[in-house]
Amino acid sequence: MCGLAGRFDFGTLPPAPGWRERAARLLTHRGPDGEGHFADTHCELVHRRLALIDLSPTGNQPLANEDGQILVVFNGEIYNHRELRVVLQRQGHTFRGTSDTEVLVHLYEEMGERMVEQLRGIFAFALYDRRRRVLLLARDRYGVKPLFYATVGSEWVFASEIKAIAAHPRFRPALDRQACYDYLGLGYVPEPATGFANVRALPPGTMLRIAPEGDRAREVALHRSVARPDRERLEADATDQVAERLLRAVDAQAVADVPVAALLSGGIDSSLVVAAYCRSSRPDIATFNVRFPDARDDETATALAVAKHYRTRHEVIDLPAHDLSPDAVLGLMRHFDQPFADTSFIPTYGIARAIRERGIICTLSGDGGDEGFGGYQSFWRRNRLVQLMRLPDWLQHVARDAGTRLAAWTQDLGRQVSKAAALAQAGREAPAVLFAGLANYVTEEQKAELVPAAARFGLEPVYRLYETEPEPEADDLEALSQRLTESLFALSLPSDMLRKVDMMSMRASIEVRVPLLDEAVVDVGLALPHSLKTDGRTGKRVLRALAERWLPRRVARHPKHGFQIPLDRMVSAGFHAALDDTLLAPNARTRGVFDQPLVRRWLRAFRDRAPGGALSRGGLYQRIFTALGLEVWLREFGLAW
């Protein structure tokens, strides 16, 4: 796990005084163990190293082949590097060290741009071929490792984090209004957009080839996650297959020349990863979880049950009060370099920092199990929505009206019934609206209440991101489930979940590995029919079946919580004052974008812990943090809507 940056030009690379030093400094947290640099007439490469494999100088980067004509800067881990090394050595290649990075230059010598097809792992890299004057940028298939790029005049500038691109002396940030409008509903900017009109995220499973001939710059899609459900699949067979592949994945990802720990949230996914590790012949492992003050959000008891069952060295982390101070939270928001409002970034950073303070720099996590195996509520809600969509129109209207009336007696249930009926009505006409409705925190109608017509003129609804050809039939449960799986891999996994984990773990200078996103494990999930993802009441049937074999019963049957934080019960009075000062200030950059009386009502309800009406607790503080995230980012980069 490292940080990289660079510049490339077909002609002569223009001077960029001080950029290399600034980029290296801004990426220090991603690689505190060393810094490397290369420059010639056409290319400049910068690298910060976090040393996990081959701790010697032979693992330093930029790393070159024998004659220095091929260089690479790399972020991530190649889990099959040992097997590739053996093959390459048989073909006559000589290795100076044991780093997985060194495999890349020799694999390129042997296979050229097809090299990426051979890689298993999490990675983002830039490879410079000096002879051919070609630069390749590549990213792993699920987007675990980030990579961004921009053009500044005739230069191509790229980096692991946008802040290193923005440090270029000739870069001038520009606003992407559409991306920011999408963010207001989703709580994140959907890749490849970034919030900047002139910065792009390299999509997962993609290579960008920049060369002086032909198209000069061309993105080549090497992988797309496609669900191909096998309706004949049996649960027992799928469970056996997942068990075998997860054991292999954890074994491969536990390889490091430093100690490896595990994040043990108490959920099924992280518990299965810990179980797979402990069922091997590896030494005991340290495990960690975050404790929350609200019992409804806290999973410490189940984490402790797993730790006791497998005799791990477990530690419960309590977030210190200063983690929720205005300065701490706003500092984390600024670190993302783009609007971001998934509030679980706060405990994610808290546990990452605590692990680093204990001298550990490599951990395993359970991220990635929900997308392939049906872990989100949207999977089992889909069963009910399809039933609603099959009702006559008049009955759908009755259900929606009943939900509205029910909200006066029991707000949560009433909101759910009313929303489900509204989604079912919309989904019959346009399935993409249904997908967006299940993903959005804020609907298009609610965004229209927040953003005046003049500020949203010319902007499109977010459901366009969920449109496909051909569209699935509105009442085809299997087709809808298949499309939901694919949209999760395309949008929320790289843009929200993995972005959060990467940015917060690397801010603390630790690497997080994700065995449930091993290609072989994901392939099992992509082949599952909807009936093996959910029974209509809970999700991840196959992973739960494996949990029944490997975990204590109370853990295997533990309902999904998600990594939530009870913000309204944890923030101080000072935090409320900071929210007012930021969002209601006369010079607030969102003042002309947001309806100020509406924002003021949200802030008052959040302070009084009284959401009421159409908003739940989570829905209320999600809206506030979404508004805050946009305001902080606009200020940080001097942008205006």
C-alpha positions in Angstrom: 0.0 0.0 0.0 1.6 3.2 -1.1 1.0 6.6 -2.8 2.0 7.5 -6.3 1.9 10.6 -8.5 3.3 11.6 -11.9 3.3 13.8 -15.0 3.7 12.8 -18.6 4.0 14.7 -21.9 4.3 13.4 -25.5 6.7 16.3 -26.2 9.0 17.9 -23.7 7.6 17.8 -20.1 7.3 21.5 -19.0 8.8 22.6 -15.7 6.5 22.4 -12.6 8.6 24.1 -9.9 8.0 22.5 -6.5 5.4 20.1 -7.6 7.4 16.9 -6.9 8.1 18.0 -3.4 4.5 19.1 -2.7 3.0 15.9 -4.2 5.4 13.7 -2.1 4.6 15.7 1.1 0.8 15.5 0.5 1.0 11.7 0.0 3.3 11.0 3.0 0.5 9.4 5.0 0.1 6.8 2.2 3.8 5.9 2.4 5.8 7.0 5.5 8.5 4.4 5.0 10.3 6.0 2.0 10.2 8.3 -1.0 11.3 7.8 -4.6 11.5 9.9 -7.7 12.4 9.6 -11.4 12.3 12.2 -14.2 13.4 12.4 -17.8 12.3 14.5 -20.8 8.8 13.1 -21.0 7.9 11.7 -17.6 8.2 12.4 -13.9 7.2 9.7 -11.3 6.8 10.2 -7.5 6.3 7.4 -5.0 5.7 7.2 -1.2 6.2 3.7 0.2 4.5 1.8 3.0 6.7 -1.3 3.2 4.9 -4.6 3.7 6.6 -7.0 1.3 10.4 -7.0 0.8 11.3 -4.4 3.4 14.8 -4.0 1.9 15.9 -1.3 -0.6 15.2 -3.7 -3.5 11.5 -2.9 -2.9 11.9 0.8 -3.3 10.1 2.6 -6.1 10.1 3.8 -8.9 11.2 0.3 -9.8 12.9 -0.4 -13.1 13.8 -3.4 -15.2 17.5 -4.3 -15.8 18.3 -1.6 -18.4 16.1 1.1 -16.8 13.9 1.4 -19.8 10.6 0.3 -18.0 9.7 1.9 -14.7 6.7 1.5 -12.5 5.2 3.1 -9.4 2.6 0.9 -7.7 0.0 0.9 -5.0 -1.5 -2.3 -3.6 -0.6 -6.0 -3.5 -0.3 -8.6 -6.2 -1.5 -11.8 -4.4 -0.2 -14.2 -7.1 3.2 -12.5 -7.5 5.1 -15.6 -6.4 3.5 -17.8 -9.0 4.1 -15.2 -11.7 7.7 -14.8 -10.5 8.3 -18.5 -11.0 6.9 -18.4 -14.6 8.9 -15.3 -15.5 12.2 -16.7 -14.1 11.7 -19.8 -16.3 11.4 -17.4 -19.2 14.8 -15.9 -18.4 13.9 -12.8 -16.3 16.2 -11.9 -13.4 14.8 -10.5 -10.1 16.8 -8.4 -7.7 14.5 -8.7 -4.8 11.3 -10.3 -3.5 8.9 -7.4 -4.0 5.6 -8.0 -5.8 6.1 -4.7 -7.7 9.1 -6.1 -9.5 6.9 -8.7 -11.2 5.1 -5.9 -13.0 8.1 -4.6 -15.1 9.0 -8.2 -16.2 5.5 -9.1 -16.9 5.2 -6.1 -19.1 8.4 -7.1 -21.0 6.8 -10.5 -21.6 3.2 -9.6 -22.3 3.0 -5.9 -23.0 -0.4 -4.3 -22.1 -2.0 -7.7 -21.7 -0.1 -8.0 -18.4 -3.0 -6.8 -16.4 -5.1 -9.9 -17.3 -2.6 -12.0 -15.3 -2.8 -10.0 -12.0 -4.8 -11.0 -9.0 -4.9 -8.5 -6.3 -5.7 -4.9 -5.4 -3.7 -2.4 -7.3 -3.2 0.9 -9.1 -0.1 1.6 -11.0 1.6 3.8 -13.6 4.1 2.1 -15.9 6.4 4.1 -18.2 7.9 2.6 -21.3 10.8 5.0 -22.2 11.6 3.4 -25.5 8.1 3.6 -26.9 7.2 6.8 -25.0 4.1 5.2 -23.6 2.4 5.6 -20.2 0.0 3.0 -18.8 -2.3 3.6 -15.9 -4.2 0.6 -14.5 -6.6 -0.1 -11.7 -7.9 -3.4 -10.1 -11.2 -4.8 -11.2 -13.3 -3.7 -8.2 -11.6 -0.4 -7.6 -10.0 -1.2 -4.2 -7.1 1.1 -5.0 -7.7 4.6 -6.3 -6.2 6.4 -9.2 -7.1 9.9 -10.6 -5.9 11.8 -13.6 -6.3 15.2 -15.3 -4.8 17.1 -18.2 -3.0 20.4 -17.5 -2.1 21.9 -20.8 -0.3 19.2 -22.7 0.6 17.3 -19.6 -1.2 14.2 -18.1 -1.1 14.5 -14.3 -2.1 11.5 -12.2 -2.1 10.5 -8.5 -3.5 8.2 -5.8 -5.2 11.3 -4.3 -6.6 14.4 -6.0 -4.7 16.7 -3.6 -1.5 15.8 -5.4 -3.0 16.7 -8.8 -4.3 20.0 -7.4 -0.8 20.8 -6.2 0.4 21.2 -9.8 1.2 24.9 -10.2 -0.9 25.2 -13.4 -4.0 23.2 -12.3 -7.1 25.3 -11.9 -10.1 23.4 -10.3 -13.4 23.5 -12.1 -16.8 22.5 -10.7 -18.8 19.6 -12.1 -22.4 20.6 -11.1 -23.9 17.4 -12.3 -21.6 15.3 -10.2 -22.3 17.4 -7.2 -26.1 17.2 -7.8 -25.8 13.4 -8.0 -23.9 13.6 -4.7 -26.7 15.3 -2.9 -28.9 12.2 -3.4 -26.2 9.5 -3.0 -23.9 10.9 -0.4 -20.9 10.3 -2.6 -19.8 11.3 -6.1 -20.3 8.4 -8.5 -17.1 7.4 -10.4 -15.6 8.2 -12.8 -16.8 11.7 -11.8 -15.0 13.4 -8.9 -16.8 16.7 -8.4 -14.2 18.4 -10.5 -15.0 18.9 -14.1 -11.3 18.5 -15.0 -10.3 15.5 -12.8 -11.5 11.9 -13.6 -11.2 8.7 -11.6 -9.8 5.8 -13.7 -12.7 3.4 -13.6 -12.2 0.0 -11.9 -10.9 -2.7 -14.2 -9.6 -0.2 -16.7 -6.3 0.7 -18.3 -5.5 4.1 -19.7 -2.9 4.0 -22.5 -1.3 7.4 -23.3 1.0 7.3 -26.3 2.2 9.6 -29.1 0.6 7.6 -31.9 -2.9 6.6 -32.8 -5.7 7.7 -30.4 -3.0 9.1 -28.1 -5.1 8.5 -25.0 -7.5 5.6 -24.7 -9.3 4.0 -21.8 -9.6 0.2 -22.2 -12.1 -1.6 -20.1 -10.5 -4.9 -19.0 -13.3 -6.1 -16.7 -16.9 -5.5 -15.8 -18.7 -7.3 -13.0 -21.6 -9.2 -14.6 -24.1 -11.2 -12.6 -24.9 -14.5 -14.3 -27.3 -16.3 -11.9 -27.6 -20.1 -12.0 -31.1 -20.9 -11.0 -30.2 -24.6 -10.5 -27.5 -23.8 -7.9 -27.9 -25.6 -4.6 -27.2 -23.8 -1.3 -24.9 -26.5 0.1 -22.8 -26.6 -3.0 -22.4 -22.8 -3.1 -21.5 -22.8 0.6 -18.8 -25.5 0.1 -17.4 -23.5 -2.8 -17.3 -20.2 -0.8 -15.6 -22.0 2.1 -12.9 -23.4 -0.1 -12.3 -20.1 -2.0 -12.4 -17.9 1.1 -9.8 -20.0 2.8 -7.5 -19.7 -0.2 -8.1 -15.9 -0.4 -7.4 -15.3 3.2 -4.3 -17.4 3.0 -3.0 -15.4 0.0 -3.9 -12.0 1.5 -2.3 -12.8 4.9 1.2 -12.9 3.3 3.3 -10.0 4.5 6.7 -9.3 6.0 5.0 -7.5 8.9 2.3 -8.6 11.4 -1.2 -8.9 10.0 -4.3 -8.1 12.1 -8.1 -8.1 11.3 -11.0 -5.7 11.7 -13.7 -7.7 13.5 -16.9 -5.6 13.5 -19.1 -8.4 14.8 -20.9 -8.8 11.5 -20.9 -12.0 9.5 -18.5 -10.9 6.8 -15.6 -9.8 9.1 -16.2 -12.8 11.4 -15.9 -15.2 8.5 -12.6 -13.6 7.4 -11.3 -14.0 10.9 -12.6 -17.6 11.0 -10.9 -18.4 7.7 -7.6 -17.0 9.0 -7.8 -19.0 12.3 -8.8 -22.3 10.6 -5.4 -22.2 8.8 -2.2 -23.1 10.4 -1.2 -19.4 10.8 -0.2 -17.9 14.2 -2.8 -16.2 16.3 -4.1 -12.8 15.2 -5.0 -9.5 16.8 -8.5 -8.4 16.2 -10.2 -5.0 16.8 -13.7 -3.5 16.9 -15.2 -0.1 17.7 -17.7 0.2 20.5 -20.6 2.7 20.2 -22.5 4.1 23.1 -25.9 3.3 21.6 -26.7 -0.4 22.1 -28.8 -0.4 18.9 -25.7 0.3 16.8 -23.1 -1.6 18.9 -21.9 -5.1 17.9 -19.2 -5.5 20.5 -20.9 -8.5 22.0 -20.9 -10.5 18.8 -17.3 -9.5 18.1 -16.2 -10.7 21.5 -18.1 -14.0 20.8 -16.0 -14.6 17.7 -12.8 -13.5 19.4 -13.4 -15.9 22.3 -14.4 -18.8 19.9 -11.2 -18.5 17.9 -9.0 -17.2 20.8 -7.8 -14.1 19.0 -6.0 -11.2 20.8 -9.0 -8.9 20.7 -9.2 -5.3 21.7 -12.3 -3.1 21.9 -11.7 0.5 20.7 -13.7 3.4 22.2 -13.7 6.5 20.1 -12.3 9.4 22.1 -14.5 12.5 22.3 -12.1 14.6 20.2 -12.8 12.3 17.2 -16.2 14.0 17.0 -14.9 17.5 17.5 -15.7 19.9 14.7 -12.0 20.3 13.8 -11.5 16.5 13.6 -14.6 15.8 11.5 -14.1 18.7 9.1 -10.5 17.7 8.7 -11.5 14.2 7.7 -14.0 15.6 5.2 -11.4 17.8 3.6 -9.1 14.8 3.3 -11.4 13.1 0.8 -10.7 15.8 -1.8 -14.3 15.6 -3.0 -17.7 15.7 -1.4 -18.3 12.7 0.8 -21.1 12.1 3.3 -21.0 8.4 4.4 -20.7 9.1 8.2 -19.1 5.8 8.9 -15.8 7.4 7.8 -15.5 8.7 11.4 -15.3 5.3 13.1 -13.3 3.9 10.1 -10.6 6.4 10.7 -10.8 6.0 14.5 -10.1 2.2 14.4 -7.5 2.6 11.7 -5.6 5.2 13.8 -5.9 3.0 16.9 -4.4 0.0 15.1 -1.5 2.1 13.8 -0.8 3.4 17.3 -0.3 -0.3 18.3 2.3 -0.7 15.7 0.2 -2.7 13.1 0.2 -1.6 9.5 -1.7 -4.4 7.7 -5.2 -5.6 8.4 -7.9 -7.9 6.9 -11.5 -6.7 6.7 -14.9 -8.0 5.7 -15.7 -5.4 3.1 -17.2 -6.6 -0.2 -19.5 -9.4 1.0 -22.8 -7.5 0.8 -22.5 -6.7 -2.9 -22.0 -10.1 -4.3 -24.0 -12.2 -1.8 -27.1 -10.1 -1.2 -26.3 -8.4 2.1 -28.2 -5.1 1.7 -31.8 -4.6 2.7 -32.5 -3.5 -0.9 -32.2 -7.2 -1.9 -34.9 -8.5 0.4 -37.0 -5.4 0.1 -37.1 -6.1 -3.6 -39.3 -9.2 -2.9 -41.9 -7.0 -1.3 -41.6 -4.3 -4.0 -42.2 -6.8 -6.8 -45.3 -8.0 -4.9 -46.5 -4.3 -4.7 -45.7 -3.7 -8.4 -48.0 -6.6 -9.3 -50.9 -5.0 -7.5 -53.5 -2.9 -9.5 -52.9 0.8 -9.5 -55.8 1.6 -7.2 -54.3 -0.8 -4.5 -50.9 0.8 -4.8 -52.5 4.2 -4.2 -54.3 2.8 -1.2 -51.0 1.4 0.2 -49.3 4.8 -0.3 -52.1 6.7 1.4 -52.2 4.2 4.3 -48.5 4.7 4.8 -48.9 8.5 5.0 -51.7 8.1 7.6 -49.8 5.4 9.5 -46.9 7.9 9.9 -49.0 9.9 12.3 -49.1 6.9 14.7 -45.8 5.1 14.0 -43.4 7.3 12.0 -40.8 4.7 11.0 -43.3 2.1 9.8 -45.4 4.7 8.1 -42.4 6.2 6.2 -41.4 2.7 5.1 -44.8 1.8 3.8 -45.3 5.1 2.0 -41.8 5.0 0.4 -42.3 1.3 -0.7 -45.6 2.1 -2.4 -44.1 5.2 -4.1 -41.1 3.2 -5.4 -43.4 0.4 -6.6 -45.5 2.8 -8.6 -42.4 4.5 -10.1 -40.7 1.1 -10.7 -43.5 -0.2 -12.9 -42.8 2.6 -15.4 -39.0 2.9 -15.1 -37.0 0.2 -13.3 -34.0 2.7 -13.2 -36.1 4.9 -10.9 -36.6 2.0 -8.5 -32.8 1.3 -8.4 -32.0 4.9 -7.8 -34.7 5.2 -5.1 -33.3 2.3 -3.2 -29.8 3.8 -3.4 -30.6 7.5 -2.7 -30.7 9.0 0.7 -32.5 12.0 -0.8 -35.0 11.6 -3.6 -35.2 13.7 -6.7 -38.3 15.4 -5.3 -36.5 16.1 -2.0 -33.4 17.5 -3.9 -35.8 19.8 -5.7 -37.0 21.1 -2.4 -33.4 21.7 -1.2 -32.0 23.2 -4.4 -33.8 26.1 -6.1 -34.8 25.7 -9.8 -32.2 28.2 -11.0 -29.4 26.3 -9.3 -30.4 23.0 -10.8 -31.2 24.2 -14.2 -29.9 21.8 -16.9 -29.1 19.0 -14.4 -30.3 15.4 -14.9 -31.8 13.0 -12.3 -29.5 10.4 -10.8 -31.6 7.5 -12.1 -29.9 7.9 -15.5 -26.9 6.1 -13.9 -29.0 3.0 -13.4 -30.5 2.7 -16.9 -29.5 -0.3 -19.0 -30.3 -1.8 -22.4 -32.5 -3.7 -22.3 -34.3 -2.7 -19.1 -35.4 -5.6 -16.9 -39.1 -6.2 -16.7 -40.5 -4.4 -13.6 -41.9 -7.6 -12.0 -39.0 -9.9 -13.0 -37.4 -10.5 -9.5 -34.4 -12.4 -10.9 -33.6 -9.8 -13.5 -34.0 -6.9 -11.0 -31.7 -8.7 -8.5 -29.1 -9.2 -11.2 -29.2 -5.6 -12.2 -29.0 -4.5 -8.5 -25.8 -6.6 -8.0 -24.2 -5.1 -11.1 -25.1 -1.5 -10.1 -23.6 -2.0 -6.6 -20.3 -3.1 -8.2 -20.3 -0.3 -10.7 -21.3 2.6 -8.4 -21.5 2.3 -4.6 -18.7 -0.2 -4.0 -15.9 1.8 -5.6 -17.3 5.3 -5.0 -18.5 4.9 -1.4 -17.4 1.8 0.5 -13.9 1.3 -0.9 -13.2 5.0 -1.2 -14.1 5.4 2.5 -11.9 2.5 3.6 -8.9 3.5 1.4 -8.9 7.2 2.4 -9.4 6.6 6.1 -7.0 3.7 6.5 -4.3 5.3 4.4 -4.7 8.6 6.4 -3.6 6.4 9.3 -0.9 4.8 7.2 -2.2 1.2 7.3 -3.2 -1.2 4.5 -6.6 -2.9 4.5 -7.0 -6.1 2.5 -10.4 -7.4 1.4 -10.5 -11.2 1.0 -14.3 -11.2 0.1 -13.3 -9.3 -3.0 -11.0 -12.0 -4.2 -11.9 -12.7 -7.8 -12.7 -16.3 -7.1 -14.9 -15.5 -4.1 -16.8 -12.8 -6.0 -17.4 -15.2 -8.9 -19.4 -17.4 -6.6 -21.6 -14.4 -5.5 -22.2 -13.3 -9.1 -23.5 -16.7 -10.0 -26.0 -17.0 -7.2 -29.7 -16.7 -8.0 -31.8 -14.3 -6.0 -33.3 -17.1 -3.9 -29.8 -17.9 -2.6 -29.1 -14.3 -1.7 -32.3 -13.6 0.3 -35.3 -15.4 1.7 -37.2 -12.1 1.7 -36.5 -11.5 5.4 -32.7 -11.4 5.6 -29.8 -11.5 3.2 -26.5 -13.4 2.5 -28.0 -16.9 2.7 -24.9 -18.6 1.5 -22.6 -16.6 3.8 -25.0 -17.2 6.7 -24.9 -21.0 5.9 -21.1 -20.9 6.1 -21.4 -18.9 9.4 -23.5 -21.7 10.8 -20.5 -24.0 10.2 -17.7 -21.8 11.4 -19.1 -19.3 13.9 -21.1 -19.4 17.2 -24.8 -19.6 16.6 -25.5 -16.1 18.0 -23.1 -14.6 15.5 -24.4 -16.7 12.5 -27.9 -15.5 13.2 -27.0 -11.9 14.1 -29.0 -9.4 12.0 -27.1 -7.0 9.7 -26.3 -3.7 11.3 -23.8 -1.9 9.0 -21.1 0.3 10.4 -23.3 3.0 11.7 -22.6 5.7 14.2 -25.3 7.3 16.4 -24.2 10.9 15.6 -27.1 12.6 17.3 -26.2 11.0 20.6 -22.4 11.5 20.3 -21.7 15.0 19.1 -21.3 17.9 21.5 -23.0 21.2 21.8 -19.9 22.7 20.2 -20.5 20.6 17.1 -24.0 22.0 16.7 -22.6 25.5 16.9 -20.0 24.7 14.3 -22.7 23.3 11.9 -24.6 26.6 12.3 -21.4 28.7 11.7 -20.5 26.6 8.6 -23.8 26.1 6.8 -25.7 29.3 7.8 -22.8 31.7 7.5 -23.4 34.8 5.3 -20.4 33.7 3.2 -21.4 30.0 3.0 -20.7 28.8 -0.6 -23.9 26.7 -0.5 -26.0 29.7 0.5 -27.2 30.2 -3.1 -27.5 26.5 -3.7 -29.6 25.3 -0.7 -32.9 26.5 0.6 -31.7 28.2 3.8 -35.0 27.8 5.8 -35.0 24.1 5.1 -31.4 23.7 6.2 -32.1 25.7 9.3 -35.0 23.4 10.2 -32.8 20.3 9.7 -30.1 21.8 12.0 -32.7 22.6 14.7 -34.2 19.1 14.6 -30.8 17.6 14.8 -29.9 19.7 17.8 -33.2 18.9 19.5 -33.0 15.1 18.5 -36.5 15.4 17.1 -36.5 14.5 13.4 -40.2 13.6 13.2 -42.3 13.8 10.1 -40.9 12.3 6.9 -37.3 11.9 8.3 -35.8 9.2 10.5 -32.8 9.9 12.8 -30.4 8.6 10.2 -32.1 10.4 7.4 -31.8 13.7 9.2 -28.2 13.6 10.0 -27.4 12.1 6.6 -28.9 15.2 5.0 -26.9 17.5 7.3 -23.6 15.8 6.6 -24.4 15.8 2.9 -24.8 19.5 3.0 -21.8 19.9 5.2 -19.6 17.8 2.9 -20.4 19.9 -0.1 -19.8 23.2 1.8 -16.5 22.0 3.2 -15.2 20.9 -0.3 -16.3 24.0 -2.1 -14.4 26.1 0.5 -11.3 23.9 0.4 -10.9 24.4 -3.4 -12.3 27.9 -3.7 -15.2 26.7 -5.9 -18.7 28.2 -6.3 -21.8 26.6 -7.7 
